[in-house]
Amino acid sequence: MKKLLTWVLFSALLLGLAGAPLANAETAYKDSFIYVTANDQDTMDPMWNVSNDKVLKQVYSSLLTRDADGNIVGDLATEWSVGEDQVTWTFKLRQGVTFHDGSPFDASSVKATYDRLLDTENPTRYTEQTAGYIVACNVVDDFTIELVTASPYGAFLANLMGAHQILNPKTLEQYGEDFGKTPESINGTGPFKVVAWDRDEQMVFEAFEDYYGGAPATKSFTIMIIPEANSRTIAIETHQVDIADGIGAEDLVRLGEMDGIKVVKIKSIGQHLLQFNASDQSILHDARLRQAVSYALNRQEIVETLYPGDDPSTAPLSPKTFGYHNFGTIQQDQEKAKALMAEAGYPDGFDITIMVTPVYIKGVEMGELVKSQLAEVGINVNLEVVERAVFLASLGGLTPEEYKQTYGYDMFIMGAGPSTADAHGGLHRLYVTDPGNTNTNNYGFYSNAKVDELLNAGAMETDQEKRLEIYKEAMQILYLDDPVGVWMNDRYNAYVMSDKVEGFSAGVTGVVYFNKIKVAK
Amino acid sequence: MKYLLKRLLQLIPLLLVLTFVIFLSIRAVPGDPVEVMLGMGAPENAKAAERARLGLDKPFIVQYFTFLGNVVRGDLGTSMSTGNKVMYEIVRRFPNTLILALGGTLVAALFGIALGVVAAVRQNKFTDNAIMVLSLLSVSTPSFFLALLLMLLFSLYLGWLPSIGMRSWQHAILPIVTLGTQAMGMVARTTRSSMLDVLSQDYIRTSRSRGVSERVIVYIHALKNALIPVVTVLGLRFGGLLAGATLVETVFTIPGLGRLMVDGVLKRDYPVVQGTMLVFAVSFVVVNTVVDLIYGMIDPRIKYE
């Protein structure tokens, strides 16, 4: 008996010893992590949200989505097809999906969502835009839905994201105007639930264990708002937080070389540009003068100075957007600029006003560099720096005359990038002639009949190869022949994190896949 | 008591004028809350719907009297950007602001008065000059810059103190030191000159001739009489800090009243701007009244009727 006991103890000891290294090899992970960014969400109602998709996608799902590589894949839809009429799209819905409150997802949720989005009597932020191409949403059966477009629509699938997150009909009814403003009123089918939201401070998320894509890797995480860039940098350097975005380019280089910290840069759909006021109320109505400005600038120099590591743009779209074509970066050519100015009747130069805003990273500095470069060919720039509210107020609802009277900018800074990652979203709304001749969508009052024709054709065409050809032709005009603006750089989304972070990935539109992230202890 | 009542009654016309000016001026600057909320390319129909929901489509004067009526009932309105009650947003942040204001003023008072007294006693000696240079540095260093320096030193290099948020007493140290250091110089300079003034008075000379110890003369007789201008400076500073220390709050990511108001202005969130300004005005007047009462305690000759 005693011998047996000895043996048992001995073997247990051996097993214990053998087991010990195994247990050590298995990394222990934190139950929660902190992600830091500069701005809070305005609202978690997708139909009124103008912040970004980064947070919405943690909570909600849409019929389709984009994966980390930018491909359109099913989210709440498993299969989809278009009928012979080219306007009726049928979606098979995922079964067994539940909302955070436990209620089931089915065709009625989709119907309620689109009824709200398409209700022109009680319009949301995105109603006018969406009702412009979707005319009906019909329930076929509990797990099949039809969306009908006004005409064949080439960019249709790419549009079914953003504001199209599927909402819960009961929650919508219960909260009415307050929907999406408090944690209780946020009820989606995404991987995380919002459990606390202190405005402009933090948002706390908890894993939704029943998420159809599998339970998230970490139980909870917090998005903390730190508006000051230097404070964000110090927070990540001191490991008070695990991941940070919106870090300035100069800090990225330094942080990338630090021990214990890694930098992930993902090329985005975004670009910086200086757009022209092409209306007849501006001297830049003359395309030759716009070309002159364009050729007078040294983009490489500006980008290397302000955005080290970024690439100067090569088209009116980022390479990450469908429809992109590489025209090459426009090279500085001061002689050509002067010749164009002389041809337009301004051989000795002219004066323009450029509006910039610190809303865009290094926006003001960009204006200063542009001013000094344009001075070299005799273009005298009056630089106006404005805050965000003035910037936004200057874009929308104004005729060229009103715009000239109130603001009088000949060029203005702009950050562009279609959340749909499709050329239609990136070009059509912004550059097609506005029927009312206001700058609600077409901020620079741009108008070119050929561009209108091409961009409308690109929208209707459903053959994606043909669309590429159409957009190439349109961009030749927008970029070079009758330019809309001066594209500066293709932007990266940069994320700085502790090297203990595993499984980090993010999409081209800035969506972070938080449900895959684990942080070692 | 009567005096206090009078002061509070004086507040009413002041607030009426103030609310009107704020109400008018925030609406006079370009940009409105709906433009900011709905962003670029927002359709006119959505903007109109939003303006109607927020009551911005009504005439200015109607909006003003609605606001005034609500204030009388103790309702500062609802934030246009968050949908939360303005009162809730203020109450939520007030403890942080109070901690910063009290802490900052206390640090400034302790160090400022001590340095000022030492400088006065050692007038024109090395210690005096050193303290005056230090004071000049403290007054002229922008709080933003000082905050970043302290963060670099104590959070990044030494790793002793946290640099973001306000979740424990350790979090309060760096912001309080920043605010205190800034005000310290002013307090030291005021204390010094006031002390010098008092020390040259006849009664001090008399005390000296009577053989009262220098320590008692400086710390009991002189200091007490030199404190009135110092209390004024501290009171103004404290009142100012109650209106939030925006830059310090921003750098240390502390949700306080200063950031609330600046965010409100940037977002053109009218009710937030109106509400916070009202609270600032009231607290400033209250602090000033308290300072006046303290004068009476320091110098019994000062009486209010």
Boltz contact constraints between the chains, C-beta under 6 A:
constraints:
  - contact:
      token1: [A, 50]
      token2: [B, 39]
      max_distance: 6.0
  - contact:
      token1: [A, 123]
      token2: [B, 45]
      max_distance: 6.0
  - contact:
      token1: [A, 123]
      token2: [B, 46]
      max_distance: 6.0
  - contact:
      token1: [A, 123]
      token2: [B, 49]
      max_distance: 6.0
  - contact:
      token1: [A, 125]
      token2: [B, 38]
      max_distance: 6.0
  - contact:
      token1: [A, 125]
      token2: [B, 46]
      max_distance: 6.0
  - contact:
      token1: [A, 128]
      token2: [B, 43]
      max_distance: 6.0
  - contact:
      token1: [A, 181]
      token2: [B, 83]
      max_distance: 6.0
  - contact:
      token1: [A, 199]
      token2: [B, 82]
      max_distance: 6.0
  - contact:
      token1: [A, 201]
      token2: [B, 255]
      max_distance: 6.0
  - contact:
      token1: [A, 226]
      token2: [B, 253]
      max_distance: 6.0
  - contact:
      token1: [A, 228]
      token2: [B, 250]
      max_distance: 6.0
  - contact:
      token1: [A, 228]
      token2: [B, 251]
      max_distance: 6.0
  - contact:
      token1: [A, 230]
      token2: [B, 148]
      max_distance: 6.0
  - contact:
      token1: [A, 231]
      token2: [B, 251]
      max_distance: 6.0
  - contact:
      token1: [A, 231]
      token2: [B, 253]
      max_distance: 6.0
  - contact:
      token1: [A, 234]
      token2: [B, 151]
      max_distance: 6.0
  - contact:
      token1: [A, 234]
      token2: [B, 156]
      max_distance: 6.0
  - contact:
      token1: [A, 234]
      token2: [B, 163]
      max_distance: 6.0
  - contact:
      token1: [A, 235]
      token2: [B, 164]
      max_distance: 6.0
  - contact:
      token1: [A, 237]
      token2: [B, 156]
      max_distance: 6.0
  - contact:
      token1: [A, 238]
      token2: [B, 155]
      max_distance: 6.0
  - contact:
      token1: [A, 238]
      token2: [B, 156]
      max_distance: 6.0
  - contact:
      token1: [A, 240]
      token2: [B, 164]
      max_distance: 6.0
  - contact:
      token1: [A, 389]
      token2: [B, 31]
      max_distance: 6.0
  - contact:
      token1: [A, 389]
      token2: [B, 36]
      max_distance: 6.0
  - contact:
      token1: [A, 389]
      token2: [B, 268]
      max_distance: 6.0
  - contact:
      token1: [A, 390]
      token2: [B, 30]
      max_distance: 6.0
  - contact:
      token1: [A, 390]
      token2: [B, 31]
      max_distance: 6.0
  - contact:
      token1: [A, 392]
      token2: [B, 35]
      max_distance: 6.0
  - contact:
      token1: [A, 392]
      token2: [B, 36]
      max_distance: 6.0
  - contact:
      token1: [A, 393]
      token2: [B, 30]
      max_distance: 6.0
  - contact:
      token1: [A, 393]
      token2: [B, 31]
      max_distance: 6.0
  - contact:
      token1: [A, 393]
      token2: [B, 35]
      max_distance: 6.0
  - contact:
      token1: [A, 395]
      token2: [B, 40]
      max_distance: 6.0
  - contact:
      token1: [A, 441]
      token2: [B, 41]
      max_distance: 6.0
